[in-house]
């Protein structure tokens, strides 16, 4: 389960360093133009990490063999599988936009509304 999250963390780290470098060079507007997208990816990364932790604890709980808790732990594992398989990989699209320093949002003009 951890592989999708590891890939996301590595790519997010690269994007973060790139954006911080741009900020240090004074490219404030272009660096922050897609900040909501960055926050979404960062949030998914944190939630993915939390689901991975819960999956580890669920596997430990299943190993203890308490029959009353089996369904609970299997539910935790399935939810973790869902998030790490469906939600986490989708963040790579957002990271591609951030890597490209896409300026669609930044380029919008007030008078166009």
For each residue, the residues with C-beta under 8 A, 3 or more apart:
1: 4 5 52 55 80 81 84
2: 5 6 52 84
3: 6 7
4: 1 7 8 48 84 85 88 89
5: 1 2 8 9 45 48 49 52 84 88
6: 2 3 9 10
7: 3 4 10 11 92
8: 4 5 11 12 41 44 45 48 88 89 91 92 95
9: 5 6 12 13 45
10: 6 7 13 14
11: 7 8 14 15 92 95
12: 8 9 15 16 41 42 45 91 95
13: 9 10 16 17
14: 10 11 17 18 99
15: 11 12 18 19 38 41 95 98 99
16: 12 13 19 20
17: 13 14 20 21
18: 14 15 21 22 99
19: 15 16 22 23 31 38 98
20: 16 17 23 24
21: 17 18 24 25
22: 18 19 25 27 30 31 101
23: 19 20 26 27 28 31 32
24: 20 21
25: 21 22
26: 23
27: 22 23 30 31
28: 23 31 32
29: 32 33 106
30: 22 27 33 101 103 106
31: 19 22 23 27 28 101
32: 23 28 29 35
33: 29 30 101 102 103 105 106
34: 37 38 97 98 102 105
35: 32 38 39
36: 39 40
37: 34 40 41 94 97 98
38: 15 19 34 35 41 42 98
39: 35 36 42 43
40: 36 37 43 44 91 94
41: 8 12 15 37 38 44 45 91 94 95 98
42: 12 38 39 45 46
43: 39 40 46 47
44: 8 40 41 47 48 87 88 91
45: 5 8 9 12 41 42 48 49 88 91
46: 42 43 49 50
47: 43 44 50 51 83 87
48: 4 5 8 44 45 51 52 83 84 87 88
49: 5 45 46 52 53
50: 46 47 53 54
51: 47 48 54 55 79 80 83 84
52: 1 2 5 48 49 55 56 80 84
53: 49 50 56 57
54: 50 51 57 58 76 79 80
55: 1 51 52 58 59 76 77 80 81
56: 52 53 59 60
57: 53 54 60 61 76
58: 54 55 61 62 73 74 76 77 80
59: 55 56 62 63 73 77
60: 56 57 63 64
61: 57 58 64 66 69 72 73
62: 58 59 65 69 70 73 74 77
63: 59 60
64: 60 61 69
65: 62
66: 61 69 70
67: 70
68:
69: 61 62 64 66 72 73
70: 62 66 67 73 74
71: 74 75
72: 61 69 75 76
73: 58 59 61 62 69 70 76 77
74: 58 62 70 71 77 78
75: 71 72 78 79
76: 54 55 57 58 72 73 79 80
77: 55 58 59 62 73 74 80 81
78: 74 75 81 82
79: 51 54 75 76 82 83
80: 1 51 52 54 55 58 76 77 83 84
81: 1 55 77 78 84 85
82: 78 79 85 86 87
83: 47 48 51 79 80 86 87 88
84: 1 2 4 5 48 51 52 80 81 87 88
85: 4 81 82 88 89
86: 82 83 89 90
87: 44 47 48 82 83 84 90 91
88: 4 5 8 44 45 48 83 84 85 91
89: 4 8 85 86 92
90: 86 87 93 94
91: 8 12 40 41 44 45 87 88 94 95
92: 7 8 11 89 95 96
93: 90 96 97
94: 37 40 41 90 91 97 98
95: 8 11 12 15 41 91 92 98 99
96: 92 93 99 100
97: 34 37 93 94 100 102
98: 15 19 34 37 38 41 94 95 101 102
99: 14 15 18 95 96
100: 96 97
101: 22 30 31 33 98
102: 33 34 97 98 105
103: 30 33 106 107
104: 107 108
105: 33 34 102 108
106: 29 30 33 103
107: 103 104
108: 104 105 112
109: 112
110: 113
111:
112: 108 109
113: 110
